């Protein structure tokens, strides 16, 4: 598992240094955070030199390692050539067709049957400048996954696990927490990597369990509502939402859901945000 360019490199960004996980104890701790995977499929993002891959190869039924770096991908294929349960894909995790990887194979379904995916596990280190992009893509395809164990910059981990009303709570927090339980597990110092980066990294576990039913909302409608609510961080909820909703409808919905017009989105628990959303939807019909 690497930190930086080995996971993803953007043409518009300068080349980032590759920071390889050097601590065996940390690698084991990260893998153990996935839980029991002996009968499951694991998707590893950015395996690098294979510190995590090596542990997972002997523990999982199937391991799919996605590596952007061509040289590292070739080295990994050679290293695990004798292990048929390990598949190395050279590519960008943001561009790989996850439906092709995890969806039904052509001709595998009988007419009239519905495909039910076997949820896989995800493990990986997400580069700081596209952490949100990768995480949001994984959440978009959450039907294929049961657990995500990801290493991110400590500040991002703080945001993911933040509680409503705290300084770090924002759109990323609300979105991730809509899809399941978010836990900040532990933090690794720069010395756990070679060469050491300039920042601390934290390991976060997301247990996929979408809350749409309990919140009485739909994913397709509620996620855009959250984006609108957090549209301008310094603006009140009223000022963000009035760009989309009629003022009389908005005023009535805020009153119905007991939300003050002057409150900001980061102060609202998901339950309150969902109540406001439902009131707005009923009022605008």
GUDREN-190191 format. One record per residue: residue in one letter; x, y, z of N, C-alpha, C in turn; residue number from 0. Coordinates in nm, 2 decimals, padded with zeros to 4 digits. Example, Ala and Ser with C-alpha at 12.3 -4.5 7.8 and 13.67 -1.06 7.14 Angstrom:
% GUDREN-190191
rest;nxx;nyy;nzz;caxx;cayy;cazz;cxx;cyy;czz;nr
A;01.32;-00.57;00.78;01.23;-00.45;00.78;01.32;-00.33;00.78;0 $
S;01.28;-00.22;00.71;01.37;-00.11;00.71;01.29;00.00;00.79;1 $
//
This chain:
% GUDREN-190191
rest;nxx;nyy;nzz;caxx;cayy;cazz;cxx;cyy;czz;nr
X;00.09;-00.12;00.00;00.00;00.00;00.00;00.09;00.12;00.00;0 $
X;00.06;00.22;-00.09;00.14;00.34;-00.10;00.06;00.46;-00.07;1 $
X;00.13;00.57;-00.05;00.07;00.70;-00.03;00.12;00.79;-00.14;2 $
X;00.03;00.84;-00.22;00.07;00.93;-00.32;00.05;00.87;-00.46;3 $
X;00.15;00.89;-00.55;00.14;00.87;-00.69;00.11;00.72;-00.73;4 $
X;00.15;00.63;-00.65;00.13;00.49;-00.68;-00.02;00.46;-00.68;5 $
X;-00.10;00.53;-00.61;-00.24;00.51;-00.60;-00.31;00.58;-00.71;6 $
X;-00.27;00.70;-00.74;-00.34;00.78;-00.84;-00.25;00.90;-00.88;7 $
X;-00.24;00.93;-01.01;-00.17;01.05;-01.05;-00.26;01.12;-01.15;8 $
X;-00.28;01.25;-01.12;-00.36;01.33;-01.21;-00.27;01.41;-01.30;9 $
X;-00.30;01.41;-01.43;-00.22;01.48;-01.53;-00.21;01.63;-01.49;10 $
X;-00.31;01.69;-01.42;-00.31;01.83;-01.39;-00.23;01.86;-01.26;11 $
X;-00.19;01.76;-01.20;-00.12;01.77;-01.07;00.03;01.74;-01.09;12 $
X;00.12;01.80;-01.01;00.26;01.76;-01.01;00.27;01.62;-00.96;13 $
X;00.38;01.56;-01.01;00.40;01.42;-00.96;00.43;01.42;-00.81;14 $
X;00.35;01.33;-00.74;00.37;01.32;-00.60;00.47;01.21;-00.56;15 $
X;00.53;01.23;-00.45;00.63;01.13;-00.41;00.55;01.00;-00.36;16 $
X;00.61;00.89;-00.38;00.55;00.76;-00.34;00.60;00.73;-00.20;17 $
X;00.50;00.71;-00.11;00.54;00.68;00.03;00.49;00.54;00.06;18 $
X;00.58;00.44;00.07;00.54;00.30;00.09;00.52;00.27;00.23;19 $
X;00.42;00.20;00.27;00.40;00.15;00.40;00.51;00.06;00.44;20 $
X;00.59;00.10;00.55;00.71;00.03;00.59;00.69;-00.05;00.72;21 $
X;00.58;-00.02;00.79;00.56;-00.08;00.92;00.48;-00.21;00.90;22 $
X;00.54;-00.33;00.93;00.46;-00.45;00.93;00.35;-00.46;01.03;23 $
X;00.37;-00.40;01.14;00.27;-00.40;01.25;00.15;-00.32;01.20;24 $
X;00.17;-00.20;01.13;00.07;-00.12;01.08;-00.01;-00.19;00.97;25 $
X;00.06;-00.26;00.88;00.00;-00.33;00.77;-00.09;-00.44;00.83;26 $
X;-00.05;-00.51;00.93;-00.13;-00.62;00.99;-00.26;-00.56;01.05;27 $
X;-00.23;-00.45;01.12;-00.35;-00.38;01.19;-00.45;-00.33;01.09;28 $
X;-00.41;-00.28;00.98;-00.50;-00.23;00.87;-00.58;-00.35;00.82;29 $
X;-00.51;-00.46;00.79;-00.58;-00.58;00.73;-00.68;-00.63;00.83;30 $
X;-00.64;-00.64;00.96;-00.73;-00.70;01.06;-00.86;-00.61;01.08;31 $
X;-00.85;-00.48;01.04;-00.96;-00.39;01.05;-01.08;-00.43;00.96;32 $
X;-01.04;-00.51;00.85;-01.14;-00.56;00.76;-01.23;-00.67;00.82;33 $
X;-01.18;-00.74;00.92;-01.25;-00.85;00.97;-01.22;-00.98;00.90;34 $
X;-01.31;-01.08;00.91;-01.30;-01.21;00.84;-01.32;-01.20;00.69;35 $
X;-01.22;-01.23;00.61;-01.24;-01.22;00.47;-01.21;-01.35;00.39;36 $
X;-01.20;-01.46;00.47;-01.15;-01.58;00.40;-01.25;-01.63;00.30;37 $
X;-01.37;-01.60;00.31;-01.47;-01.64;00.21;-01.52;-01.52;00.12;38 $
X;-01.44;-01.41;00.12;-01.49;-01.30;00.05;-01.39;-01.25;-00.05;39 $
X;-01.44;-01.14;-00.12;-01.36;-01.07;-00.22;-01.31;-00.94;-00.17;40 $
X;-01.18;-00.91;-00.19;-01.13;-00.78;-00.14;-01.08;-00.70;-00.26;41 $
X;-01.12;-00.57;-00.26;-01.06;-00.48;-00.36;-00.96;-00.39;-00.29;42 $
X;-00.83;-00.40;-00.34;-00.73;-00.31;-00.28;-00.69;-00.20;-00.38;43 $
X;-00.70;-00.08;-00.33;-00.67;00.04;-00.41;-00.52;00.08;-00.38;44 $
X;-00.44;00.09;-00.48;-00.30;00.13;-00.46;-00.21;00.04;-00.38;45 $
X;-00.20;-00.08;-00.43;-00.12;-00.18;-00.35;00.03;-00.15;-00.34;46 $
X;00.08;-00.07;-00.43;00.22;-00.03;-00.43;00.32;-00.15;-00.44;47 $
X;00.40;-00.17;-00.34;00.50;-00.28;-00.34;00.44;-00.41;-00.28;48 $
X;00.31;-00.40;-00.23;00.24;-00.52;-00.19;00.25;-00.56;-00.05;49 $
X;00.28;-00.46;00.04;00.28;-00.49;00.19;00.15;-00.54;00.24;50 $
X;00.04;-00.48;00.20;-00.09;-00.52;00.23;-00.14;-00.64;00.15;51 $
X;-00.10;-00.63;00.02;-00.14;-00.74;-00.07;-00.09;-00.88;-00.02;52 $
X;00.03;-00.88;00.02;00.09;-01.01;00.07;00.01;-01.07;00.18;53 $
X;-00.04;-00.98;00.27;-00.12;-01.03;00.38;-00.26;-01.08;00.34;54 $
X;-00.32;-01.00;00.25;-00.45;-01.04;00.20;-00.45;-01.16;00.11;55 $
X;-00.35;-01.18;00.04;-00.34;-01.29;-00.06;-00.36;-01.42;00.01;56 $
X;-00.31;-01.44;00.13;-00.33;-01.56;00.21;-00.45;-01.56;00.29;57 $
X;-00.53;-01.46;00.30;-00.64;-01.45;00.39;-00.78;-01.45;00.31;58 $
X;-00.78;-01.40;00.19;-00.90;-01.38;00.12;-00.92;-01.48;00.01;59 $
X;-01.05;-01.51;-00.03;-01.08;-01.60;-00.13;-01.04;-01.54;-00.27;60 $
X;-01.06;-01.41;-00.28;-01.03;-01.34;-00.41;-00.98;-01.20;-00.38;61 $
X;-00.87;-01.16;-00.44;-00.81;-01.03;-00.42;-00.79;-00.96;-00.55;62 $
X;-00.85;-00.84;-00.56;-00.84;-00.76;-00.68;-00.76;-00.64;-00.64;63 $
X;-00.64;-00.62;-00.70;-00.55;-00.51;-00.66;-00.55;-00.42;-00.78;64 $
X;-00.59;-00.29;-00.76;-00.59;-00.19;-00.87;-00.47;-00.09;-00.84;65 $
X;-00.38;-00.09;-00.94;-00.25;-00.01;-00.93;-00.24;00.07;-01.05;66 $
X;-00.22;00.20;-01.04;-00.20;00.29;-01.15;-00.06;00.29;-01.21;67 $
X;00.04;00.27;-01.12;00.18;00.27;-01.17;00.21;00.15;-01.25;68 $
X;00.25;00.17;-01.37;00.27;00.05;-01.46;00.38;-00.04;-01.41;69 $
X;00.49;00.02;-01.36;00.60;-00.07;-01.32;00.56;-00.15;-01.19;70 $
X;00.50;-00.08;-01.10;00.45;-00.15;-00.98;00.35;-00.26;-01.01;71 $
X;00.26;-00.23;-01.10;00.16;-00.33;-01.14;00.23;-00.46;-01.20;72 $
X;00.33;-00.43;-01.28;00.40;-00.55;-01.34;00.48;-00.63;-01.24;73 $
X;00.54;-00.56;-01.14;00.61;-00.62;-01.04;00.51;-00.71;-00.95;74 $
X;00.39;-00.65;-00.93;00.30;-00.72;-00.85;00.25;-00.85;-00.92;75 $
X;00.23;-00.84;-01.05;00.18;-00.96;-01.13;00.29;-01.07;-01.12;76 $
X;00.41;-01.03;-01.12;00.52;-01.13;-01.11;00.52;-01.19;-00.97;77 $
X;00.51;-01.11;-00.87;00.52;-01.15;-00.73;00.41;-01.25;-00.70;78 $
X;00.29;-01.23;-00.75;00.18;-01.31;-00.71;00.13;-01.40;-00.82;79 $
X;00.22;-01.43;-00.92;00.18;-01.51;-01.04;00.14;-01.65;-01.00;80 $
X;00.19;-01.70;-00.89;00.16;-01.84;-00.84;00.04;-01.84;-00.76;81 $
X;-00.03;-01.73;-00.73;-00.14;-01.73;-00.65;-00.27;-01.69;-00.73;82 $
X;-00.34;-01.79;-00.78;-00.45;-01.76;-00.87;-00.57;-01.68;-00.81;83 $
X;-00.57;-01.66;-00.68;-00.68;-01.58;-00.62;-00.65;-01.43;-00.62;84 $
X;-00.53;-01.40;-00.67;-00.48;-01.26;-00.68;-00.49;-01.21;-00.82;85 $
X;-00.56;-01.10;-00.85;-00.57;-01.04;-00.98;-00.53;-00.89;-00.97;86 $
X;-00.43;-00.86;-01.05;-00.37;-00.72;-01.05;-00.43;-00.65;-01.17;87 $
X;-00.49;-00.54;-01.15;-00.54;-00.45;-01.26;-00.46;-00.33;-01.26;88 $
X;-00.40;-00.30;-01.38;-00.33;-00.17;-01.40;-00.44;-00.07;-01.44;89 $
X;-00.46;00.03;-01.36;-00.56;00.13;-01.40;-00.60;00.23;-01.29;90 $
X;-00.68;00.32;-01.33;-00.73;00.43;-01.24;-00.86;00.39;-01.17;91 $
X;-00.86;00.39;-01.04;-00.98;00.34;-00.97;-01.10;00.43;-01.00;92 $
X;-01.07;00.56;-01.05;-01.18;00.65;-01.08;-01.24;00.62;-01.22;93 $
X;-01.17;00.54;-01.30;-01.21;00.51;-01.43;-01.25;00.37;-01.46;94 $
X;-01.21;00.28;-01.37;-01.24;00.14;-01.39;-01.39;00.12;-01.38;95 $
X;-01.45;00.04;-01.47;-01.59;00.01;-01.47;-01.62;-00.09;-01.36;96 $
X;-01.67;-00.05;-01.24;-01.69;-00.13;-01.13;-01.81;-00.23;-01.16;97 $
X;-01.90;-00.19;-01.24;-02.01;-00.28;-01.28;-01.95;-00.40;-01.36;98 $
X;-01.85;-00.38;-01.43;-01.79;-00.49;-01.51;-01.71;-00.58;-01.41;99 $
X;-01.64;-00.52;-01.31;-01.57;-00.60;-01.22;-01.65;-00.68;-01.12;100 $
X;-01.76;-00.62;-01.07;-01.84;-00.68;-00.97;-01.98;-00.72;-01.01;101 $
X;-02.02;-00.67;-01.13;-02.16;-00.70;-01.17;-02.17;-00.84;-01.23;102 $
X;-02.29;-00.87;-01.28;-02.32;-01.00;-01.34;-02.24;-01.02;-01.47;103 $
X;-02.19;-01.14;-01.49;-02.11;-01.17;-01.61;-02.21;-01.20;-01.72;104 $
X;-02.18;-01.17;-01.84;-02.27;-01.19;-01.96;-02.32;-01.34;-01.96;105 $
X;-02.45;-01.36;-01.97;-02.50;-01.49;-01.98;-02.51;-01.57;-01.85;106 $
X;-02.47;-01.50;-01.74;-02.47;-01.57;-01.61;-02.61;-01.58;-01.54;107 $
X;-02.70;-01.49;-01.59;-02.84;-01.49;-01.53;-02.94;-01.55;-01.62;108 $
X;-03.03;-01.63;-01.56;-03.14;-01.68;-01.63;-03.25;-01.57;-01.65;109 $
X;-03.33;-01.58;-01.75;-03.43;-01.47;-01.77;-03.52;-01.46;-01.65;110 $
X;-03.55;-01.34;-01.61;-03.64;-01.31;-01.50;-03.57;-01.31;-01.37;111 $
X;-03.45;-01.34;-01.36;-03.38;-01.34;-01.23;-03.31;-01.21;-01.21;112 $
X;-03.30;-01.16;-01.08;-03.24;-01.04;-01.05;-03.10;-01.07;-00.99;113 $
X;-03.00;-00.99;-01.03;-02.86;-01.01;-00.98;-02.85;-00.95;-00.84;114 $
X;-02.80;-01.03;-00.75;-02.77;-00.98;-00.62;-02.62;-00.99;-00.59;115 $
X;-02.55;-00.88;-00.59;-02.40;-00.89;-00.57;-02.36;-00.94;-00.44;116 $
X;-02.25;-01.02;-00.43;-02.19;-01.06;-00.30;-02.10;-00.94;-00.26;117 $
X;-02.14;-00.87;-00.15;-02.06;-00.76;-00.11;-01.92;-00.79;-00.09;118 $
X;-01.83;-00.70;-00.14;-01.69;-00.72;-00.13;-01.63;-00.62;-00.02;119 $
X;-01.51;-00.64;00.01;-01.44;-00.55;00.11;-01.35;-00.46;00.03;120 $
X;-01.33;-00.34;00.08;-01.24;-00.25;00.01;-01.13;-00.20;00.11;121 $
X;-01.00;-00.20;00.06;-00.90;-00.15;00.15;-00.80;-00.07;00.06;122 $
X;-00.75;00.04;00.12;-00.66;00.12;00.03;-00.62;00.25;00.10;123 $
X;-00.52;00.31;00.04;-00.47;00.44;00.08;-00.51;00.55;-00.02;124 $
X;-00.59;00.64;00.01;-00.65;00.74;-00.08;-00.57;00.87;-00.09;125 $
X;-00.51;00.91;-00.20;-00.43;01.03;-00.21;-00.51;01.15;-00.17;126 $
X;-00.44;01.24;-00.10;-00.52;01.35;-00.03;-00.59;01.44;-00.13;127 $
X;-00.54;01.46;-00.25;-00.61;01.56;-00.34;-00.73;01.50;-00.41;128 $
X;-00.75;01.37;-00.41;-00.87;01.31;-00.47;-00.94;01.21;-00.37;129 $
X;-00.91;01.23;-00.25;-00.98;01.14;-00.15;-01.13;01.14;-00.16;130 $
X;-01.19;01.26;-00.17;-01.33;01.27;-00.18;-01.39;01.21;-00.31;131 $
X;-01.32;01.23;-00.42;-01.36;01.17;-00.54;-01.37;01.02;-00.54;132 $
X;-01.26;00.96;-00.48;-01.26;00.81;-00.48;-01.36;00.76;-00.38;133 $
X;-01.37;00.82;-00.26;-01.47;00.78;-00.16;-01.61;00.79;-00.21;134 $
X;-01.64;00.90;-00.27;-01.78;00.92;-00.32;-01.81;00.82;-00.43;135 $
X;-01.71;00.78;-00.51;-01.74;00.68;-00.62;-01.76;00.55;-00.55;136 $
X;-01.69;00.51;-00.45;-01.71;00.39;-00.38;-01.85;00.38;-00.32;137 $
X;-01.89;00.50;-00.26;-02.02;00.50;-00.20;-02.13;00.50;-00.31;138 $
X;-02.11;00.56;-00.42;-02.20;00.55;-00.53;-02.23;00.41;-00.57;139 $
X;-02.12;00.32;-00.57;-02.13;00.18;-00.60;-02.14;00.09;-00.48;140 $
X;-02.20;00.15;-00.37;-02.20;00.08;-00.24;-02.27;-00.06;-00.25;141 $
X;-02.35;-00.08;-00.35;-02.42;-00.21;-00.35;-02.32;-00.33;-00.37;142 $
X;-02.20;-00.29;-00.41;-02.10;-00.40;-00.43;-02.01;-00.42;-00.31;143 $
X;-02.03;-00.34;-00.20;-01.93;-00.34;-00.09;-02.00;-00.35;00.04;144 $
X;-01.93;-00.41;00.14;-01.98;-00.43;00.27;-01.90;-00.34;00.37;145 $
X;-01.77;-00.33;00.35;-01.68;-00.26;00.44;-01.57;-00.19;00.37;146 $
X;-01.55;-00.07;00.40;-01.43;00.01;00.35;-01.34;00.04;00.46;147 $
X;-01.21;00.00;00.44;-01.11;00.04;00.53;-01.01;00.12;00.45;148 $
X;-01.00;00.25;00.48;-00.92;00.34;00.40;-00.83;00.42;00.48;149 $
X;-00.71;00.45;00.43;-00.62;00.53;00.49;-00.62;00.67;00.42;150 $
X;-00.64;00.77;00.50;-00.65;00.91;00.44;-00.57;01.01;00.53;151 $
X;-00.55;01.13;00.48;-00.49;01.23;00.57;-00.57;01.25;00.69;152 $
X;-00.50;01.27;00.81;-00.57;01.28;00.93;-00.68;01.38;00.93;153 $
X;-00.66;01.49;00.87;-00.76;01.60;00.87;-00.89;01.55;00.80;154 $
X;-00.87;01.47;00.69;-00.99;01.41;00.62;-01.06;01.31;00.71;155 $
X;-00.99;01.23;00.78;-01.05;01.13;00.87;-01.13;01.20;00.98;156 $
X;-01.08;01.31;01.03;-01.15;01.39;01.13;-01.29;01.44;01.07;157 $
X;-01.28;01.48;00.95;-01.41;01.53;00.88;-01.51;01.41;00.86;158 $
X;-01.46;01.30;00.82;-01.54;01.19;00.79;-01.62;01.14;00.91;159 $
X;-01.55;01.14;01.03;-01.61;01.09;01.15;-01.67;01.20;01.24;160 $
X;-01.67;01.32;01.19;-01.71;01.43;01.28;-01.86;01.42;01.31;161 $
X;-01.90;01.48;01.42;-02.04;01.49;01.46;-02.10;01.62;01.42;162 $
X;-02.23;01.62;01.40;-02.30;01.75;01.36;-02.28;01.85;01.47;163 $
X;-02.25;01.97;01.42;-02.23;02.08;01.51;-02.08;02.11;01.54;164 $
X;-02.00;02.01;01.51;-01.85;02.03;01.53;-01.79;02.10;01.42;165 $
X;-01.67;02.15;01.44;-01.60;02.23;01.34;-01.57;02.15;01.21;166 $
X;-01.55;02.02;01.22;-01.51;01.94;01.11;-01.63;01.88;01.03;167 $
X;-01.75;01.90;01.08;-01.87;01.84;01.01;-01.90;01.91;00.89;168 $
X;-01.92;01.84;00.78;-01.95;01.91;00.65;-02.02;01.81;00.56;169 $
X;-02.02;01.85;00.43;-02.08;01.76;00.33;-02.03;01.62;00.32;170 $
X;-01.89;01.61;00.33;-01.83;01.48;00.32;-01.87;01.39;00.44;171 $
X;-01.88;01.46;00.56;-01.93;01.38;00.68;-02.07;01.33;00.66;172 $
X;-02.16;01.42;00.62;-02.30;01.39;00.61;-02.32;01.28;00.50;173 $
X;-02.25;01.30;00.39;-02.27;01.20;00.28;-02.22;01.06;00.33;174 $
X;-02.10;01.06;00.38;-02.05;00.93;00.42;-02.13;00.86;00.53;175 $
X;-02.18;00.94;00.62;-02.26;00.89;00.73;-02.40;00.85;00.69;176 $
X;-02.44;00.90;00.57;-02.57;00.85;00.52;-02.56;00.71;00.47;177 $
X;-02.44;00.67;00.43;-02.42;00.54;00.37;-02.39;00.43;00.47;178 $
X;-02.36;00.47;00.59;-02.32;00.37;00.69;-02.25;00.43;00.81;179 $
X;-02.19;00.34;00.89;-02.13;00.38;01.02;-01.98;00.41;00.99;180 $
X;-01.94;00.53;01.03;-01.80;00.57;01.01;-01.72;00.57;01.14;181 $
X;-01.61;00.50;01.14;-01.52;00.49;01.26;-01.38;00.53;01.22;182 $
X;-01.33;00.62;01.30;-01.18;00.66;01.29;-01.11;00.56;01.38;183 $
X;-01.03;00.47;01.33;-00.97;00.36;01.40;-00.84;00.40;01.47;184 $
X;-00.74;00.45;01.39;-00.61;00.48;01.45;-00.53;00.57;01.35;185 $
X;-00.43;00.63;01.40;-00.35;00.73;01.33;-00.20;00.68;01.32;186 $
X;-00.15;00.69;01.20;-00.01;00.64;01.18;00.08;00.77;01.16;187 $
X;00.20;00.77;01.22;00.29;00.88;01.21;00.36;00.87;01.07;188 $
X;00.43;00.98;01.03;00.50;00.97;00.90;00.61;00.86;00.90;189 $
X;00.66;00.82;01.02;00.76;00.72;01.02;00.72;00.58;00.98;190 $
X;00.59;00.56;00.97;00.53;00.43;00.93;00.55;00.41;00.78;191 $
X;00.60;00.52;00.71;00.61;00.51;00.56;00.76;00.54;00.52;192 $
X;00.79;00.49;00.40;00.93;00.51;00.35;00.92;00.56;00.21;193 $
X;00.96;00.68;00.18;01.01;00.78;00.27;00.89;00.84;00.35;194 $
X;00.91;00.90;00.47;00.80;00.95;00.55;00.74;01.08;00.48;195 $
X;00.60;01.08;00.48;00.54;01.20;00.43;00.54;01.31;00.53;196 $
X;00.49;01.43;00.49;00.49;01.54;00.59;00.36;01.54;00.68;197 $
X;00.27;01.45;00.66;00.15;01.45;00.73;00.12;01.32;00.80;198 $
X;00.04;01.32;00.90;-00.01;01.20;00.96;-00.12;01.14;00.88;199 $
X;-00.13;01.01;00.89;-00.24;00.94;00.81;-00.33;00.87;00.92;200 $
X;-00.46;00.86;00.89;-00.55;00.79;00.98;-00.63;00.69;00.90;201 $
X;-00.66;00.58;00.97;-00.73;00.47;00.91;-00.88;00.48;00.95;202 $
X;-00.97;00.48;00.86;-01.11;00.49;00.88;-01.18;00.37;00.83;203 $
X;-01.28;00.32;00.90;-01.36;00.21;00.85;-01.51;00.26;00.83;204 $
X;-01.56;00.23;00.72;-01.70;00.26;00.69;-01.77;00.13;00.67;205 $
X;-01.86;00.10;00.76;-01.95;-00.02;00.74;-02.07;00.02;00.67;206 $
X;-02.09;-00.04;00.55;-02.19;00.01;00.46;-02.33;-00.04;00.51;207 $
X;-02.41;00.05;00.54;-02.55;00.02;00.59;-02.63;00.15;00.56;208 $
X;-02.67;00.17;00.44;-02.74;00.29;00.40;-02.86;00.32;00.49;209 $
X;-02.88;00.45;00.52;-02.99;00.49;00.62;-03.11;00.55;00.55;210 $
X;-03.13;00.52;00.42;-03.24;00.58;00.35;-03.37;00.54;00.41;211 $
X;-03.39;00.42;00.45;-03.52;00.37;00.50;-03.55;00.44;00.63;212 $
X;-03.45;00.44;00.72;-03.48;00.50;00.85;-03.50;00.65;00.85;213 $
X;-03.43;00.71;00.75;-03.45;00.86;00.73;-03.57;00.89;00.65;214 $
X;-03.63;00.79;00.59;-03.75;00.81;00.50;-03.72;00.90;00.38;215 $
X;-03.61;00.88;00.32;-03.57;00.95;00.20;-03.51;00.85;00.10;216 $
X;-03.49;00.90;-00.03;-03.43;00.82;-00.13;-03.29;00.88;-00.16;217 $
X;-03.20;00.79;-00.19;-03.06;00.83;-00.22;-03.06;00.93;-00.33;218 $
X;-03.13;00.91;-00.44;-03.13;00.99;-00.56;-03.17;01.14;-00.53;219 $
X;-03.26;01.16;-00.43;-03.31;01.29;-00.40;-03.23;01.35;-00.28;220 $
X;-03.19;01.27;-00.18;-03.14;01.33;-00.06;-02.99;01.38;-00.08;221 $
X;-02.91;01.30;-00.15;-02.77;01.34;-00.17;-02.76;01.48;-00.24;222 $
X;-02.84;01.51;-00.35;-02.84;01.64;-00.41;-02.89;01.75;-00.31;223 $
X;-02.98;01.71;-00.22;-03.03;01.81;-00.12;-02.92;01.84;-00.02;224 $
X;-02.84;01.74;00.02;-02.73;01.77;00.11;-02.62;01.86;00.04;225 $
X;-02.60;01.84;-00.09;-02.50;01.92;-00.16;-02.55;02.07;-00.17;226 $
X;-02.68;02.08;-00.19;-02.74;02.22;-00.19;-02.73;02.28;-00.05;227 $
X;-02.76;02.21;00.05;-02.76;02.26;00.19;-02.62;02.31;00.23;228 $
X;-02.52;02.24;00.19;-02.38;02.27;00.22;-02.32;02.36;00.11;229 $
X;-02.40;02.40;00.02;-02.34;02.47;-00.10;-02.24;02.58;-00.07;230 $
X;-02.28;02.67;00.02;-02.19;02.78;00.06;-02.17;02.76;00.21;231 $
X;-02.05;02.72;00.26;-02.03;02.68;00.40;-02.06;02.80;00.49;232 $
X;-02.03;02.92;00.45;-02.05;03.03;00.54;-02.20;03.09;00.54;233 $
X;-02.28;03.03;00.45;-02.41;03.08;00.44;-02.51;03.00;00.53;234 $
X;-02.62;03.06;00.57;-02.72;02.99;00.65;-02.79;02.89;00.56;235 $
X;-02.86;02.80;00.62;-02.94;02.70;00.55;-03.04;02.77;00.46;236 $
X;-03.10;02.88;00.52;-03.20;02.95;00.44;-03.14;03.01;00.31;237 $
X;-03.02;03.07;00.32;-02.96;03.13;00.20;-02.92;03.03;00.10;238 $
X;-02.88;02.91;00.15;-02.84;02.80;00.05;-02.97;02.74;-00.02;239 $
X;-03.07;02.72;00.06;-03.19;02.66;00.00;-03.28;02.75;-00.08;240 $
X;-03.28;02.88;-00.05;-03.37;02.97;-00.12;-03.34;02.98;-00.27;241 $
X;-03.22;02.93;-00.31;-03.18;02.93;-00.45;-03.26;02.82;-00.53;242 $
X;-03.32;02.73;-00.45;-03.39;02.62;-00.52;-03.54;02.62;-00.48;243 $
X;-03.57;02.66;-00.36;-03.71;02.65;-00.32;-03.78;02.78;-00.30;244 $
X;-03.91;02.78;-00.33;-03.99;02.90;-00.31;-03.98;02.94;-00.16;245 $
X;-03.97;03.07;-00.13;-03.95;03.12;00.00;-04.06;03.08;00.10;246 $
X;-04.19;03.09;00.05;-04.30;03.05;00.14;-04.30;02.90;00.17;247 $
X;-04.26;02.82;00.07;-04.25;02.67;00.10;-04.14;02.65;00.19;248 $
X;-04.03;02.72;00.17;-03.91;02.70;00.26;-03.94;02.74;00.40;249 $
X;-04.01;02.85;00.42;-04.04;02.90;00.55;-04.13;02.81;00.62;250 $
X;-04.23;02.75;00.55;-04.32;02.66;00.61;-04.25;02.53;00.65;251 $
X;-04.16;02.48;00.56;-04.09;02.35;00.59;-04.00;02.37;00.71;252 $
X;-03.93;02.48;00.72;-03.84;02.50;00.83;-03.92;02.50;00.96;253 $
X;-04.04;02.56;00.96;-04.12;02.56;01.08;-04.17;02.42;01.11;254 $
X;-04.21;02.35;01.01;-04.27;02.22;01.03;-04.16;02.12;01.09;255 $
X;-04.04;02.14;01.05;-03.93;02.05;01.09;-03.86;02.11;01.21;256 $
X;-03.90;02.22;01.27;-03.84;02.28;01.38;-03.69;02.32;01.36;257 $
X;-03.66;02.37;01.24;-03.53;02.41;01.21;-03.53;02.57;01.19;258 $
X;-03.44;02.63;01.26;-03.43;02.78;01.25;-03.37;02.82;01.12;259 $
X;-03.42;02.92;01.06;-03.37;02.97;00.93;-03.22;03.01;00.94;260 $
X;-03.18;03.06;01.06;-03.04;03.11;01.07;-02.94;03.00;01.09;261 $
X;-02.98;02.87;01.11;-02.89;02.77;01.13;-02.81;02.73;01.01;262 $
X;-02.69;02.68;01.02;-02.61;02.63;00.91;-02.62;02.48;00.90;263 $
X;-02.60;02.43;00.78;-02.62;02.29;00.75;-02.53;02.20;00.84;264 $
X;-02.41;02.25;00.88;-02.32;02.16;00.96;-02.38;02.14;01.10;265 $
X;-02.48;02.22;01.14;-02.53;02.20;01.28;-02.65;02.10;01.28;266 $
X;-02.69;02.06;01.16;-02.81;01.97;01.16;-02.77;01.82;01.16;267 $
X;-02.82;01.74;01.25;-02.80;01.59;01.24;-02.88;01.54;01.12;268 $
X;-02.84;01.43;01.07;-02.90;01.38;00.95;-03.05;01.36;00.96;269 $
X;-03.10;01.33;01.08;-03.24;01.31;01.11;-03.32;01.44;01.08;270 $
X;-03.26;01.55;01.13;-03.32;01.68;01.11;-03.32;01.72;00.97;271 $
X;-03.20;01.70;00.90;-03.19;01.73;00.76;-03.29;01.66;00.68;272 $
X;-03.31;01.53;00.71;-03.41;01.45;00.64;-03.55;01.50;00.67;273 $
X;-03.58;01.54;00.79;-03.71;01.59;00.82;-03.74;01.72;00.74;274 $
X;-03.64;01.80;00.73;-03.66;01.93;00.65;-03.68;01.89;00.50;275 $
X;-03.60;01.80;00.45;-03.61;01.75;00.31;-03.75;01.70;00.28;276 $
X;-03.81;01.62;00.37;-03.94;01.56;00.35;-04.05;01.67;00.36;277 $
X;-04.03;01.77;00.45;-04.13;01.88;00.45;-04.12;01.96;00.33;278 $
X;-04.00;01.98;00.27;-03.99;02.06;00.15;-04.05;01.98;00.03;279 $
X;-04.03;01.86;00.03;-04.08;01.77;-00.08;-04.23;01.77;-00.08;280 $
X;-04.29;01.76;00.04;-04.44;01.76;00.06;-04.49;01.90;00.02;281 $
X;-04.42;02.01;00.06;-04.47;02.14;00.04;-04.46;02.19;-00.11;282 $
X;-04.37;02.13;-00.18;-04.35;02.17;-00.32;-04.43;02.09;-00.42;283 $
X;-04.50;01.99;-00.37;-04.58;01.90;-00.46;-04.71;01.97;-00.50;284 $
//
